[in-house]
Amino acid sequence: MVTARRVTFDSEGETLVGNLFVADEGTRQPAIVLDGPLTSVKEQAQGNYARALAEQGFVTLAFDHRFFGESSGEPRQYESPPKKIEDIHHAITFLMKQNAVDPERIGAVGVCAGGGYMAGAVADDPRIRAWAAVAGFFHDVEKQREWMGDGYDAALEAAKAAEREWRETGTAATIPAVGKTGDVAMPLAEAYEFYGTSRGAVPNYVNAFAVMSRADTLPYDAQSAAARINIPTLMIHSEKALAPALARKFFDALSGPKDIVWFDSQGQIDFYDDPKLIEPAAERLAAHFRERL
């Protein structure tokens, strides 16, 4: 039986709130820290995989990053890959101190943007012994510039202006994280169908994205981490998920043991909450971590 416990830990002076899932309190088990999509909170995709992997016998931790959900930090809804990576490092420190955890057997899983963020953490943290990405989005700065054209530099300038405004006034400009029209952070219809409806919009979630975030998200290059990753890697993706070409590029650049598995999906978002994808994905993840941790 899996038990979920609300936990808190520190990251750079802020208090992070997480859910720790444990199946067996009596033994030290391998543990997995999970990260999720853009603007997401612990009750969404990362929480679904945390529970599924706990049912497979792992201690798992899904948590709200700084600026999101129940965790502290200002400005709210500030999406910063470097700061999220710092949070992951602190989450690992917390996990290693738990009585139910074998500190020599730490793994990591990232879902969607969390795959790209987790790549940055994995590349620099030797405490992580194996990791995996589910429908990972591995941001490529060169490709982002190509997609946005002149809009790339304009978005950066707007983000820097928003950051100056926040520092001067304490007010952080936001746009919707998802929406049907206008400037939104995730301009995908299926993203709105998840975050913008009762399907995924849990009470802890706020449909907003701080404009200043783009000064951090646009230049973040997950692809550059691949060559520095030499620990065992499992990637689960789909031809209908987000940017399969970027997933292949990232996979090809990995320098350690690696495997990529292609699932059939309707798109990207069904990886977040569809048991028909989560259950087989969790089985593949569990097999990977049993062998590698």
N, C-alpha and C positions, 0 to 999 in steps of 0.2 A: 504493500500500500504506500502510495506517495503522499508525503506531507509537504505542505507549502508554508514557509515561515517568512514573515516580513522582516527584513534586515536593513540596517543602515551602515554606511561606512563613509570615510572621508576621501575627497578628491580635491586636491589643491585648495583646501580650506572650505570647501562646500560639502554639504551632506547629501549623499546619494541614497536613494531608497530602492531596494530590490526585493525580489521574491526568490528565496532559496528553496529548491525542491530536493527532497531526500527520500529515498525509498527504504533505506535500512540504516537506522541510527547506530547500530551495534558494531559496524565494521568501517574501516577506512576504505574509501572508494575513490576511483578516478573522478575528477571533477571537470566540468565544462562551463566556460563563460560564454554567453551568447550576446550578439549584437543584432540590431534590427534595421529596418528601412529608415529612410529620411523622415525626420520628425516623429518617429514612432515611439511608443511607450511599452513598458514591460508586459502589459496585458494583451498585446497584439501578437504579431508573428513570432517574435523572439520568445514570448511566453508560451506559445503553443509548442514550439520545438523544445523548450526547456522541460515542459511537463512530459512530452513524448520520450525524451531521452532519459528522464528520471525513471520512467516506467521500464526502461531498458537497463536500469541498474547504475546510473551515474548520478552524482550530485551535480546539480545544475543551478546556474544563477542568471536570471534575467533582471535587468535593472533600468531605472530611468536615468539617463544622462543628466549632467548639469544643464540647467535652463529648461528642462522638460519634466512633465508629469509631476510626481510628488517630490522630486529632488529640488534642491535650492539652486540659486545662481541667477544673476541678472546679466544681460536682458533676457527675458523669457523668449522661448522659441528660437534661440540662437544656435544655428546648425554649424558646428565647426569641426571638421574632421580632425585637426590636430588636438583639439581639446577632448574630443570623443576618444581618441587613442590614449590620451593621458588617463581618462576615466577607466578604460579597459585595463591598463597597467595596475591601477589601484584596486580594481575589482579582483584581479588575480592575487594581489597581496592579501586581500580579505579572504578569498577562498582558501588560500594555503594555510590560514590560521584556524580553519574550522576542524573540530574534532572528527567529523565524519569524512574528512578529505585526506587522501594520500598526496602530500605536497609534491611528490616526484612524478605524479601522473596528472598533469593539467593539460586540457585540450581547449579548443575554441571553435565556435561556429558563428559565421556571419550570414545574414539573410539580406538580399538586395544590396542597398548601399552599405549595410553593415558588413558585407563581404569585402568591399573595398577598404573600409575602415579597419576591419580586422586584419587585412593584409598588412597594413602599416604597423599594427601592433605586433603581429607575428614576426615580421622582419627584424624587429629590434628587441624582442623579449625572449631570451633563451629559456625562460621558465615554461613556455608553451612547448609541449613535446610533439603535438600533432594538431591539425586543424582542418576545417572544412568550410565550404561556402555553398549555400543553397540559393539558386537563382541570383548569384552575385552580380552586382553592377560594379565593374572595375573601370573607374573613371579614367579617361584618356584626355589630357589637356589638348593635345593636337587635334584630336577628333572633335572635342567640344568647340574649339575655335572654328573648325570647318562647319559644324552644324549651325553655329550662331552667326557666323560672318561678322559684320560690323557690330552686331549686337553684343558681342562678347566684351569688347572694351567699354561699350556704353554701360553694360550691366556692372562691370567692375567699378566704374566711376560712380554709379548710383549707389553701390554698396558702400564705397568709401565715404560718400557724402552722408549716407544714413548712419554710419559709425560715428562720424564727427558730430552729427546731430545728437546721437545718444549720449556721447561724452559731454556735450555742452548743456544738454537739457534734461537728460535722464529719460527721454522718451525714445523708444525704438520703433521705427516704422515697420509695419508688417504687411504682408500680402497673404491671401489664403494659401494654405499648403496644397489644397485641391479645390477645383471649382469647374463649372461648366463653361464659363466665359472669363475674359480678361486675363490679367497677369497673375499666374499662379505658379507655385514652385514645382508642382508635378502635373504638367498639362497632358495627362492621360485619362481617357474616359474611364478605364477600369480602375484607376487610382481613386477617382471620385466615387465610383460604385462601392469601394471599400471604405475609405476614410470619411467620405461625405454622406454616408448612410448608416443606418443602425447595424449594418453588417460588421463594420470594423470600428466605428466611432464610439469606443468605450468611454465611460465617464471621465477617465483620467486623461483623455486625449483632447488637445486643442488644435483646431484646424487653422493654424497660422504658421508663418515662416518669417523670421526677421530678415528684412531686406539686406542688412549688413552681413548676413551669413554668406552671401555670394562672394564676398572678398576672401572667404576661406574655402568655399566649396568649389568655385570655378578653377582655381589654381591647383587644387589637390589632385595629384596624379597617382592613382592606385597602381597603375601599370608599372611604375618605377620600383615598386616593392618586390615584384615577382622574382627578379634575379637574385635578390638577397634572401629568399625563402628556401631553406634547404631541409626543412622538416617535412614529414609525410603530409601530403595534401590530398583531400578528396573534394572534387567539385561536382555538384549536381546542378544541371541546367536543362533548358528546353529550347528548341528552335523557335518556339513562340514566346519565350520569356524575353526579358529586356536585354538587348545588345548581345546576342550570342557570339557575334564576331569579336567583341571585346573580351568575352570569356575565353575564347580560343586563343587570342593573342596573349592573354595573361597566362593561361595554362602552358603554352609553348615556352614562355620565358622562365618558368619555375625551374629552380636548379636542383631540387631534391626529388625523392620518390613521390610519384603523383599518379592520380587516376581521375578520369572525368566520366561521368555517367549522364546519359541523356534521357530525360523523362518526356512523356507526352503530357502537355498541359494545354489549357485553353489560352493562357497568356502568362503574365507575370504574377498577378495578384492571387491566383488560386493556390500558389505555393504558400501563401500566408495562412490560409485557414481551411483549406479543403482536406478532410481526412484521407481522401483517395490519393493525395500527394504526400501529405505529412506522414502518414503511417509507413509507406514503403521508403520514404526518404529517411525517416528515423531508424528504420532497420538497417539501411545502408550505412548511415552515420555510425550507429552502434557497432556494427561489424568492423568498420574502419578504426574506431577508437579502441575496441577490444584488442585488435591486432597491434596497434601502434603505441598505445599507452602502457 
